[in-house]
Amino acid sequence: RQAVVRAAGAQLPAYAVGMSAKGCVMFASEPVIDYRSYVEYFDDDLNYLAWLYHMNHGVFMTPGGDEQWPLSLAHTDAELDHYIAVFEQFAADVTGSGPRR
């Protein structure tokens, strides 16, 4: 999880959290440990943009306060690779660090 976020978005204020198959990407400039830090650090606009971006690129995700893993054991390697590629492109597009398409 962390490797995907680090590789894709070194410039993004984001980090991955998870336990077992449950996880999410937190779009926050600092670790979120409670409600107050969530309110202070969580980037709602970036989270919503990520949701829209993924939905428009074939990764159907649950809308919510954080990006819940849309992945499970039922997904194929090709589907996992697609998710990673879309996240990487999202990070590049948002930070301006990737090639223009």
Stockholm file with secondary structure:
# STOCKHOLM 1.0

chainA/1-101         RQAVVRAAGAQLPAYAVGMSAKGCVMFASEPVIDYRSYVEYFDDDLNYLAWLYHMNHGVFMTPGGDEQWPLSLAHTDAELDHYIAVFEQFAADVTGSGPRR
#=GR chainA/1-101 SS CHHHHHHHCTTSSCEEEEETTEEEEECBSSCCCSHHHHHHHBCHHHHHHHHHHHHHTTCCCCCSSSEECCCCTTSCHHHHHHHHHHHHHHHHHHHTCSCCC
#=GC SS_cons         CHHHHHHHCTTSSCEEEEETTEEEEECBSSCCCSHHHHHHHBCHHHHHHHHHHHHHTTCCCCCSSSEECCCCTTSCHHHHHHHHHHHHHHHHHHHTCSCCC
//
